[in-house]
């Protein structure tokens, strides 16, 4: 099975946003970002599970 890899553009985006997070002193903004990322992570998990079910014909 082929490993999942990030595109160069995705790697640049990660670096850009990582630097913004590192430079932030706004705790409320960081909490908001963390919550948004948590929702996005769980939505991605749900989408992956859905795609797997579709592929398996369930």
FIFIBA-892429 format. One record per atom (N, C-alpha, C): residue number from 1; residue in three letters; atom name; x negated, z, y negated. Coordinates in steps of 0.02 Angstrom, whole numbers, m for minus. Layout:
N
num, residuo, atomo, px, pz, py
NUM, ala, CA, X, Z, Y;
...
END
This chain:
58
num, residuo, atomo, px, pz, py
1, unk, N, m42, 0, 59;
1, unk, CA, 0, 0, 0;
1, unk, C, m44, 0, m62;
2, unk, N, m26, m41, m109;
2, unk, CA, m65, m48, m171;
2, unk, C, m53, 13, m216;
3, unk, N, m106, 42, m244;
3, unk, CA, m97, 100, m288;
3, unk, C, m64, 79, m354;
4, unk, N, m30, 126, m384;
4, unk, CA, 1, 115, m450;
4, unk, C, m54, 121, m503;
5, unk, N, m59, 71, m545;
5, unk, CA, m109, 73, m598;
5, unk, C, m75, 62, m666;
6, unk, N, m106, 89, m717;
6, unk, CA, m82, 80, m785;
6, unk, C, m113, 18, m815;
7, unk, N, m74, m15, m858;
7, unk, CA, m102, m73, m894;
7, unk, C, m149, m47, m949;
8, unk, N, m188, m92, m975;
8, unk, CA, m233, m74, m1029;
8, unk, C, m193, m49, m1089;
9, unk, N, m137, m82, m1103;
9, unk, CA, m94, m61, m1159;
9, unk, C, m67, 9, m1149;
10, unk, N, m47, 25, m1087;
10, unk, CA, m22, 93, m1073;
10, unk, C, m77, 145, m1081;
11, unk, N, m138, 127, m1061;
11, unk, CA, m194, 174, m1069;
11, unk, C, m208, 186, m1143;
12, unk, N, m203, 134, m1184;
12, unk, CA, m213, 143, m1256;
12, unk, C, m158, 187, m1286;
13, unk, N, m96, 177, m1264;
13, unk, CA, m41, 218, m1288;
13, unk, C, m51, 292, m1270;
14, unk, N, m73, 304, m1209;
14, unk, CA, m86, 373, m1188;
14, unk, C, m139, 404, m1233;
15, unk, N, m192, 368, m1246;
15, unk, CA, m245, 394, m1288;
15, unk, C, m220, 407, m1359;
16, unk, N, m181, 361, m1386;
16, unk, CA, m154, 369, m1454;
16, unk, C, m111, 432, m1459;
17, unk, N, m64, 439, m1413;
17, unk, CA, m20, 497, m1416;
17, unk, C, m55, 562, m1398;
18, unk, N, m104, 558, m1354;
18, unk, CA, m144, 618, m1338;
18, unk, C, m180, 643, m1400;
19, unk, N, m207, 598, m1439;
19, unk, CA, m241, 618, m1501;
19, unk, C, m192, 648, m1551;
20, unk, N, m133, 620, m1556;
20, unk, CA, m82, 648, m1601;
20, unk, C, m63, 718, m1580;
21, unk, N, m55, 729, m1516;
21, unk, CA, m38, 796, m1490;
21, unk, C, m95, 844, m1504;
22, unk, N, m157, 822, m1491;
22, unk, CA, m215, 865, m1503;
22, unk, C, m222, 885, m1576;
23, unk, N, m201, 841, m1621;
23, unk, CA, m209, 855, m1693;
23, unk, C, m149, 891, m1723;
24, unk, N, m98, 905, m1684;
24, unk, CA, m38, 937, m1710;
24, unk, C, m44, 1013, m1709;
25, unk, N, m23, 1043, m1765;
25, unk, CA, m19, 1116, m1769;
25, unk, C, 53, 1139, m1772;
26, unk, N, 99, 1092, m1765;
26, unk, CA, 171, 1107, m1770;
26, unk, C, 198, 1123, m1700;
27, unk, N, 205, 1188, m1687;
27, unk, CA, 227, 1211, m1621;
27, unk, C, 297, 1183, m1604;
28, unk, N, 341, 1181, m1653;
28, unk, CA, 408, 1156, m1640;
28, unk, C, 407, 1082, m1620;
29, unk, N, 365, 1043, m1653;
29, unk, CA, 359, 972, m1636;
29, unk, C, 330, 965, m1565;
30, unk, N, 281, 1006, m1548;
30, unk, CA, 252, 1002, m1481;
30, unk, C, 303, 1022, m1428;
31, unk, N, 345, 1071, m1442;
31, unk, CA, 398, 1090, m1396;
31, unk, C, 446, 1032, m1386;
32, unk, N, 464, 999, m1441;
32, unk, CA, 509, 943, m1437;
32, unk, C, 480, 886, m1396;
33, unk, N, 416, 872, m1406;
33, unk, CA, 382, 820, m1368;
33, unk, C, 382, 839, m1294;
34, unk, N, 367, 901, m1278;
34, unk, CA, 365, 924, m1209;
34, unk, C, 433, 915, m1176;
35, unk, N, 486, 932, m1211;
35, unk, CA, 554, 924, m1183;
35, unk, C, 571, 851, m1174;
36, unk, N, 553, 809, m1222;
36, unk, CA, 566, 737, m1215;
36, unk, C, 529, 708, m1154;
37, unk, N, 466, 731, m1145;
37, unk, CA, 427, 707, m1088;
37, unk, C, 457, 731, m1022;
38, unk, N, 482, 792, m1021;
38, unk, CA, 514, 818, m961;
38, unk, C, 575, 776, m942;
39, unk, N, 616, 759, m991;
39, unk, CA, 675, 717, m978;
39, unk, C, 653, 648, m954;
40, unk, N, 603, 619, m986;
40, unk, CA, 579, 552, m966;
40, unk, C, 551, 554, m895;
41, unk, N, 515, 606, m878;
41, unk, CA, 487, 613, m811;
41, unk, C, 542, 616, m759;
42, unk, N, 593, 656, m772;
42, unk, CA, 648, 663, m723;
42, unk, C, 689, 598, m719;
43, unk, N, 697, 563, m775;
43, unk, CA, 732, 499, m773;
43, unk, C, 693, 448, m732;
44, unk, N, 627, 449, m739;
44, unk, CA, 584, 405, m700;
44, unk, C, 590, 420, m626;
45, unk, N, 591, 484, m608;
45, unk, CA, 599, 504, m538;
45, unk, C, 666, 478, m511;
46, unk, N, 719, 486, m551;
46, unk, CA, 785, 462, m529;
46, unk, C, 785, 386, m522;
47, unk, N, 753, 351, m568;
47, unk, CA, 751, 278, m564;
47, unk, C, 711, 255, m503;
48, unk, N, 656, 289, m488;
48, unk, CA, 616, 273, m430;
48, unk, C, 655, 284, m366;
49, unk, N, 690, 340, m362;
49, unk, CA, 731, 355, m303;
49, unk, C, 786, 303, m295;
50, unk, N, 817, 283, m350;
50, unk, CA, 870, 232, m348;
50, unk, C, 842, 166, m322;
51, unk, N, 784, 146, m349;
51, unk, CA, 753, 83, m328;
51, unk, C, 736, 85, m254;
52, unk, N, 712, 141, m230;
52, unk, CA, 695, 147, m159;
52, unk, C, 758, 142, m116;
53, unk, N, 812, 174, m138;
53, unk, CA, 875, 169, m101;
53, unk, C, 901, 97, m100;
54, unk, N, 894, 62, m156;
54, unk, CA, 916, m8, m160;
54, unk, C, 876, m51, m112;
55, unk, N, 811, m39, m110;
55, unk, CA, 767, m78, m67;
55, unk, C, 783, m65, 7;
56, unk, N, 803, m4, 23;
56, unk, CA, 819, 13, 91;
56, unk, C, 890, m5, 110;
57, unk, N, 928, m27, 61;
57, unk, CA, 997, m48, 73;
57, unk, C, 1045, 9, 84;
58, unk, N, 1031, 66, 54;
58, unk, CA, 1075, 124, 62;
58, unk, C, 1126, 128, 7;
END
